[in-house]
Amino acid sequence: METICIKCTMDPTSHSFKKISEKDGVCTYYTKPINSKLYTDTDGILSHYDNALKQIGDKKWIWIFDSDGFDLKHAMEVKTGSGIAKLLTEKYADNLLEIKIINPTWHIRTMLTAVWPFLSQTTCDKIRILKDRYYSVLEFV
């Protein structure tokens, strides 16, 4: 973790973007913003994401975004959301297979509306909102 994020080395709950599995050369990452103490740390979060994704090189990857508990205070962090969208579009979209948004709240839908213009159409096409029931991250490991 140290090479990914110094803040998360000191306190693993600082940010929320973790590699949870790798199968057949495809890495799966998990994010749950409610578990992030430093959800307002835009620069730190963007650096964390960038460093984590640099480590996998050209491997394909999937992102599980768990929005359980995602509320207004998280949705207000538009700079973080647009920064992640820009980072994905400019650097990591080619190897991104899918973004699965699980346990969506209306706040995450608001955030998606705000960041949609920062995403390429290719990236937008990779987003799936799973809203039929409650999902556990363990279902994706």
Secondary structure, 3 states (H helix, E strand, C coil): CCCCCHHHHHCCCCCCCEEEEEECCEEEEEECHHHCCCCCCHHHHHHHHHHHHHCCCCCEEEEEEECCCCCHHHHCCHHHHHHHHHHHHHHHCCCEEEEEEECCCHHHHHHHHHHHHHCCHHHHCCEEEECCCCCCHHHHC
